[in-house]
Amino acid sequence: VHLQTGQCGNQIGAAFWQTISGEHGLDSNGVYNGTSELQLERMSVYFNEASGNN
């Protein structure tokens, strides 16, 4: 569970997800552009791919 509260919380949360995405080789659309298998190894710790038309 990840909870962000208020402007400061939202700014810190956005920076957190931007950092985590970059470390795992994901661009802003969630597309993998990395260069290392290590980036994919622990992807499921923070990310879960979902399907649907939402």
N, C-alpha and C positions, 0 to 999 in steps of 0.2 A: 504494500500500500504506500502510495506517495501522496502527500498532502502539502499544498502550497496555500498560504494565507496572506492576504494583503499584498500591496505593491512590492514590498521588499521580498516576501516569500516567492512571489511570481518571478521576480528578476533572478533570484538565486536558483529557483527551480529551472528556469529557462537556460541559465548558464550551465547548470549541472547536466541537463539533457544534451546540450550542444557539445559539451566536453565528452560525455560518454559516447555519443554518436560518432564524433571524430576519432576517438580511440578505437572504435570498432570498424572504422572505414565506411561509415554511412554518410550519404549526403543529406541535404535538408528534406528530400522527398523519401528518405528511407531506403534508397537504392545503394547496394554495396558497391563501393569503388575502391576497396582496399587492395593491398598488395601482399598480405601475409595470411597464411592459414591460422596463425595465432589469433588474428582478429576475429575469425569465425568460431574459434574453439569455445569461447564462453559467451557467445551472443545471447543464448537463452537465459543468462543471468538477469539481464535487463529488458530483453525484447522477446515478444511473442507474436508471430505472424498470425493475423486473423483474416478470414475471408468473409465476404458479404458485400452488399451494395449500400452501406450506410454512409 
